[in-house]
Amino acid sequence: MIALSLAEIAAVVGGQTHDIPDPALQVTGPVVRDSREVEPGSLFVAFAGERVDGHDFARAVVDAGAVAVLASRPVGVPAIVVEDVQTALGALARHVVERLGTTLVALTGSAGKTSTKDLIAQVLRSKAPTVFTPGSLNNEIGLPLTALTATEETKYLVLEMGARGIGHIRYLADLTPPKIGLVLNVGTAHIGEFGGREQIAQAKGELVEGLPEDGAAVLNADDPLVRAMASRTKARVVLFGESGEADVRAENVRLTDLGRPAFRLHTPSGCSDVTMRLYGEHHVSNALAAAAVAHELGMSADEIARALSEAGSLSRWRMEVTERPDGVTVVNDAYNANPESMRAALRALVAMGRGRRTWAVLGQMAELGDEALAEHDAIGRLAVRLNVSKLVAVGGREASWLQLGAYNEGSWGEESVHVSDAQAAVDLLRSELRPGDVVLVKASRSVGLERVAHALLAGGAEGEVAAR
């Protein structure tokens, strides 16, 4: 974080200083909420959770070098005491962002947020210093913590914004007001919490409502619910997609023999060819979104294409492709899952597995509400239509729906199987995998199906699934 005195921070967050001998002392290190991340000069933010209370670590973090603690009560060490720690953290983030004058890019969507954020960050940092959300820390705590890592050298700040209800994105956008707002898509992720796609669109569109007139709303031309958000902003509207009406679009989209997308990038200022290092055709839309943002910030088509072609995956368990010594390829996409990302991952698996046996090891897609049965059934049926060689559905009721959908779609019989847990899936795969097979592992994060990928890559007896 930029250097601020404890007196300045207290004024910004409306807090009272306690046990601080010198209010002029400056925070020069990072703002952290995990005591293990403290380093000299840090400000430690003490959240009181259900199982762990950060206030209990106050003495330890100061001993480790923290200048002070942002707390909701006196803790016997230097502290700025506030009524609500989360509100104070947000106020501090907004103060720092406004003071720096950094160009802020925010993005949201039902699927692909983290992958697209990683692409935007890699493209922009090829031009200037860029700070971006690590992983998917896109909520009311992760977002301000990310914003506070910006310094005087930071040119671009790229923030991913998630939502689980109406008003969430508006709250985040108020904390860190963006100049460019990007909406990727409106799908069915969290539909059980929102109640329907129209409600999801209402929530996602909050991002563009607060954009300034000299800002830009970057919208997916191929998604009608996103495109309709143009009426909700006073900013300039920029469309991306494969539609001929898109300002930034792709032509001649294809997959290489390795399953990597390639296409001709068209921007208002020129065209250039892109061949990506990522896997799956769904990354074309993500790349176009990143290209639209980069073009708005002054990058040429050639610069954008070069950066997109060099970009890799920065976040774990998202189409991580690893080949074992015996030729088996493991695709770990187990960080999360929704119907849209499941379909994209299955198509990527098939593209990567041309001429090889393909295995889809799938688990529950969470938070689908009343749509859960239909959506799991549809994914099972799609696996059959795409000619995936083997489906292994892992878990309870939802997994049985996956398997049943596959069974009902065609005479698969042995080609689809339902197993109880990750260890059972590993045991099955160990006995049946052959050199050259391609295995996709995917489910919602709560399922913990990444353990299957880890076990397959560990190999041998030591590759058994570890207890969570």
C-alpha positions in Angstrom: 0.0 0.0 0.0 1.1 3.6 -0.4 2.6 4.9 2.8 0.0 6.4 5.2 0.3 7.4 8.8 -1.9 5.8 11.4 -3.4 9.2 12.1 -4.3 9.5 8.4 -5.8 6.0 8.3 -7.9 6.7 11.5 -9.3 9.8 9.9 -10.2 8.1 6.6 -12.0 5.2 8.3 -13.5 7.2 11.2 -11.7 5.2 13.8 -10.1 5.9 17.2 -6.5 5.2 18.0 -5.7 3.0 21.0 -2.3 2.2 22.5 -0.5 4.1 19.7 2.4 6.1 21.0 3.1 7.9 17.8 0.2 8.5 15.4 2.7 9.7 12.8 4.0 6.2 12.4 3.4 5.0 8.8 2.0 1.8 7.4 4.5 1.0 4.6 3.8 -2.7 4.1 0.7 -4.6 2.9 -2.7 -4.6 4.4 -3.5 -8.2 5.3 -6.2 -10.3 7.1 -4.1 -13.4 7.5 -1.6 -13.3 10.3 0.7 -15.5 8.3 1.1 -12.8 5.7 2.2 -10.1 8.1 5.6 -8.5 7.3 7.3 -5.4 8.7 5.2 -2.3 8.1 1.9 -4.1 7.7 -1.6 -3.2 8.8 -3.4 -6.2 10.1 -7.2 -6.3 9.6 -8.9 -8.3 12.4 -12.1 -10.0 11.3 -14.1 -11.9 13.8 -15.2 -15.1 12.0 -17.3 -18.1 13.0 -14.3 -20.2 13.9 -11.4 -17.8 14.2 -11.3 -14.3 15.6 -8.5 -12.1 14.2 -8.4 -10.1 17.3 -6.8 -13.0 19.1 -3.7 -12.7 16.9 -3.2 -9.0 17.6 -0.1 -9.4 19.9 1.5 -12.0 17.5 1.1 -9.8 14.4 2.6 -6.8 16.1 5.5 -8.9 17.3 5.9 -10.0 13.7 6.2 -6.4 12.5 2.7 -5.1 11.9 2.5 -1.4 12.7 -1.1 -1.6 14.0 -4.3 -3.6 14.0 -7.6 -2.4 12.4 -10.0 -3.8 14.9 -13.5 -3.5 16.3 -12.3 -3.3 20.0 -9.1 -2.4 21.8 -6.6 -5.3 21.7 -3.8 -4.2 24.0 -1.4 -3.3 21.1 -1.4 -0.4 18.7 -4.9 -0.3 17.0 -7.3 1.7 15.1 -10.7 0.8 16.5 -13.8 1.2 14.3 -17.4 0.2 14.6 -17.3 -2.1 11.6 -14.0 -3.5 10.2 -15.4 -4.4 6.8 -16.8 -0.9 6.2 -13.5 0.6 7.4 -11.5 -1.6 5.0 -13.7 -0.5 2.1 -13.3 3.2 3.0 -9.5 2.8 3.1 -9.5 1.2 -0.3 -11.6 3.9 -1.8 -9.3 6.6 -0.4 -6.2 5.0 -1.8 -7.7 4.4 -5.2 -8.9 8.0 -5.5 -5.6 9.3 -4.3 -3.6 7.3 -6.8 -5.8 8.1 -9.8 -5.1 4.7 -11.3 -7.2 3.6 -14.3 -9.5 1.0 -12.8 -11.0 -1.8 -14.8 -13.8 -4.0 -13.2 -15.4 -7.1 -14.7 -18.2 -9.4 -13.8 -20.2 -12.3 -15.4 -21.6 -15.7 -14.6 -18.7 -17.6 -16.1 -15.1 -16.9 -17.1 -14.5 -14.0 -14.8 -11.2 -15.2 -13.4 -9.8 -16.5 -16.7 -10.7 -13.2 -18.4 -9.3 -11.1 -15.5 -6.0 -13.0 -15.9 -6.0 -12.3 -19.6 -6.7 -8.6 -19.1 -4.0 -8.4 -16.5 -1.4 -10.1 -18.7 -2.2 -7.9 -21.8 -2.2 -4.7 -19.8 1.0 -5.4 -17.9 2.8 -5.9 -21.2 2.2 -2.1 -21.5 2.5 -0.7 -18.0 2.5 -1.8 -14.3 -0.7 -3.6 -13.5 -2.3 -4.8 -10.2 -5.1 -7.4 -10.4 -7.3 -9.7 -8.3 -5.4 -12.8 -7.2 -7.4 -16.0 -7.9 -11.0 -15.2 -7.4 -10.9 -12.9 -4.3 -13.8 -10.9 -5.7 -16.0 -10.2 -2.7 -16.3 -7.3 -0.2 -13.1 -8.3 1.6 -10.9 -9.6 -1.2 -11.6 -6.7 -3.5 -10.5 -3.9 -1.2 -7.5 -5.9 -0.1 -6.5 -6.2 -3.7 -7.0 -2.5 -4.4 -4.8 -1.6 -1.4 -1.8 -3.4 -3.0 -1.7 -0.7 -5.7 1.2 1.8 -5.4 2.3 5.1 -7.1 3.7 3.0 -9.9 0.5 1.2 -10.7 -1.0 2.3 -14.0 -3.9 -0.2 -14.2 -6.0 -1.8 -11.5 -8.0 -4.8 -12.7 -10.7 -6.0 -10.3 -13.0 -9.0 -10.6 -16.4 -8.5 -9.0 -18.6 -11.4 -7.8 -22.2 -11.2 -6.6 -24.7 -13.5 -4.8 -27.5 -11.1 -4.8 -28.9 -7.7 -5.9 -26.8 -4.8 -4.7 -23.6 -6.7 -4.2 -21.9 -5.4 -7.3 -23.2 -1.9 -6.7 -21.5 -2.0 -3.3 -18.2 -3.1 -4.7 -18.3 -0.6 -7.5 -18.9 2.2 -5.0 -15.8 1.1 -3.1 -13.6 1.1 -6.1 -15.3 3.1 -8.9 -14.2 1.8 -12.3 -13.5 3.7 -15.5 -14.1 0.7 -17.6 -16.8 -1.9 -16.7 -16.9 -5.3 -18.5 -19.8 -7.7 -18.3 -19.0 -11.1 -19.8 -22.3 -13.1 -19.8 -25.4 -13.9 -17.9 -25.7 -17.6 -17.2 -27.1 -19.9 -14.6 -24.3 -19.8 -12.0 -25.9 -19.1 -8.6 -29.4 -19.2 -10.2 -30.7 -20.9 -7.0 -29.8 -17.8 -5.0 -30.9 -15.2 -7.5 -34.1 -16.8 -8.6 -33.7 -16.5 -12.4 -31.5 -15.2 -15.2 -33.3 -11.9 -15.3 -32.4 -11.3 -11.7 -28.8 -12.3 -12.5 -28.8 -9.7 -15.3 -30.1 -7.1 -13.0 -27.3 -7.7 -10.5 -24.5 -7.9 -13.1 -25.7 -4.8 -14.8 -25.1 -2.7 -11.7 -21.5 -2.5 -12.8 -22.2 -0.3 -15.8 -24.8 1.9 -14.1 -22.2 3.8 -12.1 -19.7 4.3 -14.9 -18.7 7.9 -15.7 -19.6 9.5 -19.0 -16.0 9.4 -20.1 -15.8 5.7 -19.2 -16.6 2.6 -21.3 -19.1 -0.2 -20.8 -17.6 -3.3 -22.5 -20.5 -5.7 -23.3 -20.9 -9.1 -24.9 -22.6 -8.6 -28.2 -23.4 -12.4 -28.3 -25.4 -12.4 -25.1 -28.8 -10.6 -25.4 -29.1 -10.0 -21.7 -25.7 -8.4 -21.5 -26.2 -6.4 -24.7 -29.4 -4.9 -23.3 -27.4 -3.4 -20.5 -26.3 -0.6 -22.9 -29.5 1.2 -21.9 -28.4 1.2 -18.2 -25.2 3.3 -18.6 -24.2 6.8 -19.6 -20.7 5.6 -20.6 -19.7 4.8 -24.1 -20.7 1.3 -25.1 -18.1 -1.1 -26.7 -19.3 -4.5 -28.0 -17.2 -7.6 -28.2 -18.0 -11.0 -29.6 -18.3 -13.1 -32.8 -21.3 -11.0 -34.0 -20.6 -8.9 -37.1 -21.9 -5.9 -35.1 -19.2 -6.2 -32.4 -16.6 -3.5 -32.3 -14.0 -6.1 -31.3 -14.7 -9.5 -32.9 -13.1 -12.8 -34.0 -13.2 -14.4 -37.4 -11.9 -17.8 -38.6 -12.2 -19.3 -35.1 -10.6 -22.7 -35.0 -8.9 -25.1 -32.6 -5.3 -26.4 -33.1 -4.5 -30.1 -32.8 -3.7 -29.4 -29.1 -7.2 -27.9 -28.5 -5.9 -24.3 -28.4 -8.0 -21.6 -29.9 -6.8 -19.5 -32.9 -8.6 -16.7 -34.6 -8.3 -13.4 -36.5 -8.7 -10.5 -34.2 -10.6 -7.5 -35.5 -10.5 -4.1 -33.7 -11.5 -0.6 -34.8 -7.8 0.2 -35.4 -6.7 -3.0 -37.2 -6.5 -6.8 -37.3 -4.0 -9.4 -36.2 -3.8 -13.2 -35.7 -4.0 -14.8 -32.3 -3.0 -18.4 -31.3 -3.6 -18.9 -27.6 -1.8 -21.1 -25.1 -5.0 -21.8 -23.2 -7.2 -24.7 -24.0 -10.8 -24.6 -25.2 -12.8 -22.5 -27.7 -14.6 -20.8 -24.8 -11.4 -18.7 -24.3 -12.1 -16.9 -27.6 -14.9 -14.8 -25.9 -12.6 -14.2 -22.9 -9.8 -13.1 -25.2 -12.1 -10.7 -27.1 -13.3 -9.2 -23.9 -9.7 -8.6 -22.9 -8.9 -7.2 -26.3 -11.8 -4.7 -26.1 -10.5 -3.4 -22.8 -6.9 -3.2 -24.1 -8.1 -1.4 -27.2 -10.0 1.2 -25.1 -6.7 1.8 -23.2 -4.8 2.6 -26.4 -3.1 -0.7 -27.4 -2.8 -1.7 -31.1 -4.2 -4.8 -32.6 -0.7 -6.3 -33.0 0.2 -5.5 -29.4 -3.0 -7.1 -28.1 -2.6 -10.2 -30.3 1.0 -10.7 -29.2 0.1 -10.4 -25.5 -2.9 -12.8 -25.9 -0.8 -15.3 -27.7 1.7 -15.3 -24.9 -0.8 -15.3 -22.0 -1.1 -18.4 -19.8 -3.3 -19.4 -16.9 -2.5 -17.5 -13.6 -5.1 -19.2 -11.4 -4.9 -22.8 -10.2 -7.3 -25.6 -11.2 -8.6 -23.9 -14.3 -8.0 -26.1 -17.3 -4.5 -27.0 -15.9 -3.2 -29.5 -18.4 -0.5 -32.0 -17.3 0.8 -35.0 -19.2 2.1 -37.9 -17.2 5.2 -39.9 -18.2 2.9 -42.7 -19.5 1.2 -40.3 -21.9 -2.1 -39.8 -19.9 -3.2 -36.2 -20.0 -4.9 -34.8 -16.9 -7.0 -31.6 -17.2 -7.7 -30.2 -13.8 -10.6 -27.8 -14.1 -11.9 -28.5 -10.6 -12.0 -25.0 -9.1 -15.6 -24.4 -9.9 -18.4 -25.4 -12.2 -21.7 -24.2 -13.6 -23.7 -25.4 -16.7 -21.9 -22.9 -19.0 -18.4 -23.8 -17.9 -19.2 -27.5 -17.9 -20.3 -27.4 -21.5 -17.2 -25.4 -22.4 -14.9 -27.9 -20.6 -16.5 -30.9 -22.3 -16.0 -29.4 -25.7 -12.4 -28.6 -24.9 -11.9 -32.2 -23.7 -13.2 -33.5 -27.0 -11.0 -31.2 -29.0 -7.9 -32.1 -27.0 -8.7 -35.8 -27.3 -9.0 -36.2 -31.0 -8.1 -39.8 -31.8 -7.7 -40.6 -28.1 -9.9 -41.9 -25.3 -11.5 -39.2 -23.3 -12.7 -39.3 -19.7 -15.1 -36.8 -18.1 -14.9 -37.1 -14.3 -17.7 -34.8 -13.2 -19.3 -33.8 -9.9 -22.1 -31.6 -8.6 -22.7 -28.1 -9.9 -23.9 -26.2 -6.8 -26.4 -23.5 -6.3 -28.7 -24.3 -9.2 -31.9 -24.4 -7.1 -34.9 -25.8 -8.9 -32.8 -26.1 -12.1 -30.4 -28.6 -10.6 -32.0 -31.8 -12.0 -32.5 -30.5 -15.5 -29.0 -29.0 -15.7 -27.2 -32.1 -14.5 -29.2 -34.3 -16.8 -28.4 -32.0 -19.7 -24.6 -32.2 -19.0 -24.8 -36.0 -18.9 -26.6 -36.0 -22.2 -24.1 -33.6 -23.8 -21.2 -35.9 -22.9 -22.9 -38.6 -25.0 -23.6 -36.2 -27.9 -20.0 -35.1 -27.9 -18.8 -38.7 -28.0 -16.8 -38.5 -24.7 -15.5 -42.0 -24.3 -16.2 -42.4 -20.5 -18.2 -40.5 -18.0 -17.5 -40.9 -14.3 -20.1 -39.1 -12.2 -18.7 -38.6 -8.7 -20.8 -38.0 -5.5 -24.4 -38.2 -4.4 -27.8 -37.2 -5.9 -26.5 -34.7 -8.5 -23.9 -37.1 -9.8 -26.6 -39.7 -10.2 -28.5 -37.2 -12.4 -25.4 -36.7 -14.5 -25.1 -40.5 -15.0 -28.8 -41.0 -15.7 -28.8 -38.2 -18.3 -25.9 -39.9 -20.1 -27.6 -43.3 -19.9 -30.9 -42.1 -21.2 -29.3 -40.2 -24.1 -27.8 -43.3 -25.7 -26.9 -46.9 -25.2 -23.8 -46.1 -23.2 -24.1 -48.8 -20.6 -20.5 -49.3 -19.5 -19.4 -45.9 -20.8 -21.1 -44.0 -17.9 -20.7 -44.9 -14.3 -21.7 -43.4 -10.9 -19.2 -43.7 -8.0 -19.6 -42.5 -4.4 -16.6 -40.3 -3.9 -13.2 -39.1 -5.1 -11.3 -42.2 -3.9 -13.6 -44.5 -5.7 -13.1 -42.4 -8.9 -9.3 -42.7 -8.5 -9.5 -46.4 -8.0 -11.6 -46.8 -11.1 -9.3 -44.6 -13.2 -6.1 -46.3 -12.0 -7.5 -49.7 -13.1 -8.7 -48.6 -16.5 -6.6 -45.7 -17.8 -4.4 -46.4 -20.8 -1.4 -44.4 -22.2 -2.7 -41.6 -24.3 -6.0 -41.1 -22.5 -7.2 -37.6 -21.7 -9.0 -37.1 -18.3 -11.1 -34.0 -17.4 -11.8 -33.4 -13.8 -14.5 -30.8 -13.0 -17.1 -29.9 -10.3 -18.1 -27.1 -8.0 -15.4 -26.1 -5.6 -17.3 -27.5 -2.6 -17.0 -31.0 -4.0 -13.2 -30.9 -3.8 -12.7 -33.0 -6.9 -9.3 -31.5 -7.5 -8.2 -34.4 -5.2 -8.8 -36.8 -8.1 -6.5 -34.8 -10.4 -3.8 -34.6 -7.7 -4.0 -38.3 -7.0 -3.7 -39.2 -10.7 -0.7 -37.0 -11.1 1.0 -38.2 -7.9 0.9 -41.8 -9.1 1.5 -45.0 -7.2 0.2 -45.7 -3.7 1.2 -42.2 -2.5 -1.4 -40.9 -5.0 -4.4 -41.9 -2.8 -6.9 -39.1 -2.1 -6.0 -37.2 1.0 -8.6 -36.4 3.6 -10.0 -32.9 3.3 
